[in-house]
Amino acid sequence: ALSVAGGSALADINVGVVFSLTGPAASLGAETKKAVELMPQTLGAEKINYIILDDATDPTNAVKNARKLIGEHKVDVILGPNLITSGTAMADVANEEKTVLLSMAPIEVAADKQKWAFRVEPTAEIMVGRAVADMKEKGIKTVGFVGFNDSWGELLLKALTKTTEAAGIKIVATERFARTDTSVTGQALKVLAPKPDAVFVGGSGTPAALPQSTLRERGYKGPIYQSHAVANRDFLRVGGKAVEGARLAVAPVLVAEQLPDSHPNKKVGLAFVQAVEAKNGPNTRSTFAGASWDAWQLLQNAIVTAQKAKVKSGTPEFRNALRDGIEKTSKLVGTNGVYTMGANDHAGYDASAIVLIKVENNHWKLVK
């Protein structure tokens, strides 16, 4: 009561953060944490409090966390989570409570649920489509799929199906596995049976290394494509030599130094990489950390606009101002892409930023 009476607490901006610090998606949550640690403690004359909660890779926990952040901590905005299932569920809470959700997961919500939900990640179709374009250029005619048996795996399979059909490439095998599986030998053998020209692994983080390792152990020598959701050092560490040559489409920050000077995200990406690696050591960048930082850039601009309008933080008016400010974003150059939002587009990601990379000598190498 005394802190409220003193007035200082009322000036604070409270930012809720939900991500996976434990569970199968912990490697993704660790990347989000890197970006949060770089976010400023003040903006203008106002202090910013970051209230961080772990969803343990569980959508039920993510929803509970969202309600706790809004109900108990009175947050003005929520950043996160890492998983689509969690983000989609949290979008319902955001709309119900009229509090902005800036999702790092590429959620797609119905039009009536879009008002308070934004995302900073491109759709799976955009990312998978870039990989499929490379397949077509390489003359690949058939592809096998082995992916998670959850909503992320389903989303990637749907994207692969649509983009390969357009490219004239046939999916000849479809197999699924759980994030927590320790063996995918059966699935790998079924994928290899029709002798596909290439294989697409529809997973994320470290669990996605298992199918590629198994395929190589079983003698498969064809190209293997991974989703953009494996783009962190833990994937390289766990996969080791088995993931050499893996190809994937990613946001440009992962290979910022290798980008041509003409790439719009090179300057911003390099600055972010330097900040992340100064704090965490060499090769500690990731597209997931980049997405989290881009979410902050979007939010920062909206906060500054609200401050100029003298809208008081901690109020419904402030939350509305943040929502309106993010929606009016125009050509914001981030680490992962360029963003232009609108009433009918709460992602606003310019797909031209995407690059194709491969794993070479346990590092990320720009292909084109």
C-alpha positions as CSV (number, residue, x, y, z in Angstrom):
1,A,0.0,0.0,0.0
2,L,2.8,2.4,0.8
3,S,4.5,1.8,-2.6
4,V,1.2,2.6,-4.3
5,A,0.8,5.7,-2.2
6,G,4.3,6.8,-3.1
7,G,3.4,6.8,-6.7
8,S,6.6,5.2,-8.1
9,A,5.0,1.8,-8.6
10,L,2.3,3.3,-10.7
11,A,4.9,4.7,-13.1
12,D,6.4,1.3,-13.7
13,I,5.8,-0.6,-16.9
14,N,5.2,-4.3,-16.3
15,V,6.2,-6.7,-19.0
16,G,5.2,-10.3,-18.6
17,V,7.4,-13.0,-20.3
18,V,6.4,-16.6,-20.7
19,F,8.8,-19.1,-22.2
20,S,10.0,-22.7,-21.8
21,L,12.9,-22.9,-19.4
22,T,12.3,-26.6,-18.8
23,G,10.8,-29.5,-20.8
24,P,11.5,-30.5,-24.4
25,A,11.5,-26.9,-25.6
26,A,13.9,-25.6,-23.0
27,S,16.6,-25.0,-25.6
28,L,14.3,-22.5,-27.3
29,G,13.4,-20.8,-24.0
30,A,17.1,-20.4,-23.2
31,E,17.4,-18.3,-26.4
32,T,14.5,-16.1,-25.5
33,K,16.1,-15.5,-22.1
34,K,19.2,-14.2,-23.8
35,A,17.2,-11.4,-25.5
36,V,15.3,-10.6,-22.4
37,E,18.5,-10.1,-20.5
38,L,19.5,-7.4,-23.0
39,M,16.2,-5.4,-22.7
40,P,16.5,-2.1,-20.9
41,Q,15.5,-1.5,-17.3
42,T,14.1,2.0,-18.0
43,L,12.6,3.8,-20.9
44,G,12.2,7.5,-20.7
45,A,11.4,8.3,-17.1
46,E,9.7,4.9,-16.4
47,K,11.1,1.8,-14.9
48,I,10.4,-1.5,-16.7
49,N,9.8,-4.7,-14.7
50,Y,10.1,-8.0,-16.4
51,I,8.2,-10.8,-14.8
52,I,9.4,-14.1,-16.2
53,L,7.5,-17.4,-15.8
54,D,8.4,-20.8,-17.1
55,D,5.6,-22.8,-18.9
56,A,7.7,-26.0,-18.8
57,T,6.8,-26.7,-22.4
58,D,3.1,-27.1,-21.4
59,P,0.3,-25.1,-23.0
60,T,-1.8,-25.5,-19.8
61,N,1.0,-23.9,-17.8
62,A,1.4,-21.1,-20.4
63,V,-2.3,-20.2,-20.0
64,K,-2.0,-20.2,-16.2
65,N,1.0,-18.0,-16.5
66,A,-0.7,-15.6,-18.7
67,R,-3.6,-15.3,-16.3
68,K,-1.3,-14.9,-13.4
69,L,0.7,-12.2,-15.1
70,I,-2.4,-10.2,-15.9
71,G,-4.4,-10.9,-12.8
72,E,-1.7,-10.7,-10.1
73,H,1.2,-8.8,-11.7
74,K,-1.0,-6.4,-13.7
75,V,1.3,-6.5,-16.7
76,D,0.8,-4.1,-19.6
77,V,1.9,-6.6,-22.2
78,I,3.1,-10.3,-22.5
79,L,6.1,-11.5,-24.6
80,G,6.2,-15.2,-25.6
81,P,5.8,-18.1,-25.7
82,N,8.0,-20.5,-27.7
83,L,5.4,-23.0,-28.8
84,I,2.4,-22.5,-31.2
85,T,0.0,-24.5,-29.0
86,S,0.9,-22.3,-26.0
87,G,0.7,-19.1,-28.1
88,T,-2.7,-20.0,-29.6
89,A,-4.1,-20.7,-26.1
90,M,-2.6,-17.5,-24.7
91,A,-4.1,-15.5,-27.5
92,D,-7.5,-16.3,-26.1
93,V,-6.5,-14.9,-22.7
94,A,-5.0,-11.8,-24.3
95,N,-8.2,-11.0,-26.1
96,E,-10.3,-11.8,-23.1
97,E,-8.2,-9.5,-20.8
98,K,-7.5,-6.9,-23.5
99,T,-3.7,-7.2,-23.0
100,V,-1.3,-7.3,-25.9
101,L,0.4,-10.7,-26.6
102,L,3.6,-10.4,-28.7
103,S,4.2,-14.1,-29.7
104,M,7.6,-15.5,-30.6
105,A,5.8,-18.6,-31.9
106,P,4.3,-18.3,-35.4
107,I,0.7,-18.5,-34.2
108,E,-2.2,-18.1,-36.6
109,V,-5.5,-17.1,-34.9
110,A,-9.0,-16.5,-36.2
111,A,-9.9,-12.9,-37.2
112,D,-12.0,-12.4,-34.2
113,K,-9.1,-13.4,-31.9
114,Q,-6.5,-11.3,-33.7
115,K,-7.1,-7.9,-32.1
116,W,-4.8,-8.3,-29.1
117,A,-2.4,-11.0,-30.6
118,F,0.6,-10.2,-32.7
119,R,3.6,-12.3,-33.8
120,V,7.1,-11.7,-34.8
121,E,7.8,-15.0,-36.5
122,P,7.0,-15.7,-40.2
123,T,4.6,-18.5,-41.0
124,A,5.7,-22.1,-41.4
125,E,4.6,-21.9,-45.1
126,I,6.9,-19.0,-45.8
127,M,9.9,-20.8,-44.2
128,V,9.2,-24.3,-45.6
129,G,8.5,-22.8,-49.0
130,R,12.0,-21.3,-49.1
131,A,13.5,-24.8,-48.4
132,V,11.2,-26.3,-51.1
133,A,12.4,-23.7,-53.6
134,D,15.9,-25.0,-53.0
135,M,14.7,-28.6,-53.5
136,K,13.3,-27.6,-56.8
137,E,16.5,-25.8,-57.9
138,K,18.4,-29.0,-57.0
139,G,16.1,-31.1,-59.2
140,I,14.6,-33.1,-56.3
141,K,11.4,-34.9,-57.3
142,T,10.4,-36.9,-54.2
143,V,10.7,-36.1,-50.5
144,G,10.0,-38.0,-47.3
145,F,8.7,-36.4,-44.1
146,V,9.4,-37.3,-40.5
147,G,8.1,-34.8,-37.9
148,F,6.7,-34.3,-34.5
149,N,3.3,-35.8,-33.7
150,D,2.0,-32.5,-32.4
151,S,0.6,-29.2,-33.8
152,W,4.1,-28.0,-34.8
153,G,4.7,-31.2,-36.8
154,E,1.3,-30.9,-38.3
155,L,1.8,-27.3,-39.3
156,L,5.1,-28.1,-41.0
157,L,3.6,-31.1,-42.8
158,K,0.8,-28.9,-44.1
159,A,3.3,-26.3,-45.3
160,L,5.4,-29.0,-46.9
161,T,2.4,-30.5,-48.6
162,K,1.2,-27.2,-50.0
163,T,4.6,-25.9,-51.2
164,T,5.8,-29.2,-52.7
165,E,2.5,-29.6,-54.7
166,A,3.1,-26.1,-56.1
167,A,6.7,-27.1,-57.0
168,G,5.9,-30.4,-58.6
169,I,7.6,-32.5,-55.8
170,K,5.9,-35.6,-54.4
171,I,5.8,-36.6,-50.7
172,V,6.4,-40.3,-50.7
173,A,6.5,-41.1,-47.0
174,T,5.1,-39.4,-43.9
175,E,6.2,-40.5,-40.4
176,R,5.7,-38.9,-36.9
177,F,7.5,-39.1,-33.6
178,A,7.2,-37.6,-30.1
179,R,9.5,-34.8,-28.8
180,T,10.5,-37.1,-26.0
181,D,11.2,-40.2,-28.1
182,T,14.7,-41.7,-27.7
183,S,14.5,-43.8,-30.9
184,V,13.0,-43.2,-34.3
185,T,14.5,-46.2,-36.1
186,G,11.1,-47.6,-37.2
187,Q,10.1,-44.2,-38.6
188,A,13.4,-43.8,-40.4
189,L,13.2,-47.2,-42.1
190,K,9.7,-46.4,-43.4
191,V,10.8,-43.1,-44.7
192,L,13.8,-44.7,-46.5
193,A,11.7,-47.5,-48.0
194,P,10.5,-45.5,-51.1
195,K,14.0,-44.1,-51.6
196,P,13.2,-40.4,-51.5
197,D,15.5,-37.9,-53.2
198,A,15.4,-35.8,-50.0
199,V,14.0,-35.9,-46.5
200,F,12.4,-33.0,-44.5
201,V,12.6,-33.3,-40.7
202,G,9.6,-31.5,-39.1
203,G,10.8,-30.8,-35.6
204,S,12.4,-28.1,-33.4
205,G,15.3,-27.7,-31.1
206,T,17.5,-30.6,-30.0
207,P,14.8,-33.4,-30.6
208,A,15.0,-32.7,-34.3
209,A,18.6,-34.0,-34.4
210,L,17.5,-37.6,-33.7
211,P,15.8,-38.4,-37.1
212,Q,18.8,-37.0,-39.0
213,S,21.2,-39.0,-36.9
214,T,19.2,-42.1,-37.4
215,L,18.8,-41.6,-41.2
216,R,22.6,-41.2,-41.5
217,E,23.2,-44.3,-39.4
218,R,20.9,-46.2,-41.7
219,G,23.0,-45.1,-44.7
220,Y,20.9,-42.4,-46.2
221,K,23.2,-40.1,-48.2
222,G,20.6,-37.7,-49.7
223,P,20.0,-34.1,-48.7
224,I,18.2,-33.6,-45.4
225,Y,16.3,-30.4,-44.7
226,Q,15.4,-29.2,-41.2
227,S,12.8,-26.6,-40.2
228,H,13.9,-23.1,-39.0
229,A,13.0,-24.2,-35.5
230,V,16.4,-26.0,-35.1
231,A,18.5,-22.9,-35.5
232,N,20.4,-22.8,-32.2
233,R,23.8,-24.1,-31.0
234,D,22.2,-26.9,-28.9
235,F,21.0,-28.5,-32.1
236,L,24.6,-28.5,-33.5
237,R,26.0,-29.8,-30.2
238,V,23.6,-32.7,-29.9
239,G,23.6,-33.6,-33.6
240,G,27.4,-33.3,-34.1
241,K,28.7,-34.8,-37.3
242,A,25.3,-36.4,-38.1
243,V,23.7,-33.0,-38.9
244,E,26.5,-31.9,-41.2
245,G,25.0,-30.7,-44.5
246,A,21.5,-30.1,-43.1
247,R,19.8,-27.3,-45.0
248,L,17.3,-24.9,-43.7
249,A,15.7,-21.5,-44.2
250,V,16.2,-19.0,-41.4
251,A,16.0,-15.4,-40.4
252,P,19.2,-13.5,-41.4
253,V,20.6,-12.8,-37.9
254,L,22.0,-16.3,-37.7
255,V,24.6,-15.5,-40.4
256,A,24.7,-11.7,-40.1
257,E,28.4,-11.4,-40.9
258,Q,28.0,-13.5,-44.1
259,L,25.1,-11.3,-45.5
260,P,25.8,-9.1,-48.4
261,D,26.0,-5.4,-47.5
262,S,22.8,-4.9,-49.5
263,H,20.7,-7.0,-47.1
264,P,18.4,-4.7,-45.1
265,N,18.9,-6.6,-41.8
266,K,22.7,-6.8,-41.8
267,K,23.5,-3.7,-39.8
268,V,20.8,-4.3,-37.1
269,G,21.7,-8.0,-37.0
270,L,25.4,-7.4,-36.5
271,A,24.7,-5.0,-33.6
272,F,22.4,-7.6,-31.9
273,V,24.9,-10.4,-32.5
274,Q,27.7,-8.3,-30.9
275,A,25.5,-7.6,-27.8
276,V,24.4,-11.2,-27.4
277,E,27.9,-12.6,-27.8
278,A,29.5,-10.0,-25.6
279,K,27.3,-11.3,-22.8
280,N,27.0,-15.0,-23.6
281,G,30.2,-15.8,-25.5
282,P,31.0,-16.7,-29.1
283,N,28.4,-18.3,-31.4
284,T,25.6,-17.8,-28.9
285,R,23.3,-16.0,-31.3
286,S,20.0,-17.5,-32.6
287,T,17.0,-16.6,-34.6
288,F,14.9,-17.3,-31.4
289,A,16.8,-14.6,-29.5
290,G,16.5,-12.4,-32.6
291,A,12.7,-12.8,-32.6
292,S,12.5,-11.9,-29.0
293,W,14.6,-8.8,-29.6
294,D,12.4,-7.8,-32.5
295,A,9.3,-8.2,-30.3
296,W,11.0,-5.7,-27.9
297,Q,11.7,-3.3,-30.7
298,L,8.0,-3.4,-31.7
299,L,7.0,-2.9,-28.1
300,Q,9.5,-0.1,-27.4
301,N,8.2,2.0,-30.3
302,A,4.7,1.6,-29.0
303,I,5.7,2.5,-25.4
304,V,7.5,5.7,-26.6
305,T,4.4,6.7,-28.6
306,A,2.2,6.1,-25.5
307,Q,4.6,8.1,-23.4
308,K,4.5,11.1,-25.8
309,A,0.7,11.0,-25.6
310,K,1.1,11.0,-21.7
311,V,-0.9,7.8,-21.4
312,K,-0.3,6.4,-17.9
313,S,1.2,2.9,-17.6
314,G,-0.8,0.3,-15.7
315,T,-4.1,1.4,-17.1
316,P,-6.5,0.1,-19.8
317,E,-5.8,3.3,-21.8
318,F,-2.0,2.4,-21.8
319,R,-2.7,-1.2,-23.0
320,N,-4.9,0.2,-25.7
321,A,-2.2,2.6,-26.7
322,L,0.4,-0.2,-26.9
323,R,-1.9,-2.3,-29.1
324,D,-2.6,0.7,-31.4
325,G,1.1,1.6,-31.6
326,I,2.2,-1.9,-32.6
327,E,-0.6,-2.2,-35.2
328,K,0.7,1.1,-36.8
329,T,4.3,-0.3,-37.2
330,S,5.7,0.6,-40.6
331,K,8.9,-0.8,-42.1
332,L,10.6,-1.5,-38.7
333,V,14.0,-3.1,-39.5
334,G,14.7,-5.8,-36.9
335,T,17.3,-8.5,-36.6
336,N,15.1,-11.2,-38.2
337,G,13.2,-9.2,-40.8
338,V,11.3,-6.0,-41.7
339,Y,7.9,-5.5,-40.1
340,T,4.8,-3.5,-41.3
341,M,1.7,-4.2,-39.3
342,G,-1.9,-3.3,-40.1
343,A,-5.4,-3.9,-38.9
344,N,-5.6,-7.1,-40.9
345,D,-2.0,-8.1,-40.5
346,H,-0.6,-8.7,-37.1
347,A,2.6,-10.3,-38.3
348,G,3.8,-8.0,-41.0
349,Y,6.9,-10.0,-41.9
350,D,8.6,-9.3,-45.2
351,A,9.6,-12.7,-46.5
352,S,12.4,-11.3,-48.6
353,A,14.6,-11.3,-45.5
354,I,14.8,-15.1,-45.3
355,V,18.1,-16.8,-46.3
356,L,19.0,-20.4,-46.9
357,I,21.8,-21.9,-44.8
358,K,23.5,-25.3,-44.2
359,V,25.5,-26.9,-41.4
360,E,29.2,-26.9,-42.3
361,N,31.9,-27.9,-39.9
362,N,29.5,-27.5,-37.0
363,H,28.7,-23.9,-38.0
364,W,26.0,-22.2,-39.9
365,K,27.0,-21.4,-43.5
366,L,25.1,-19.0,-45.8
367,V,24.1,-20.7,-49.0
368,K,22.0,-17.9,-50.6
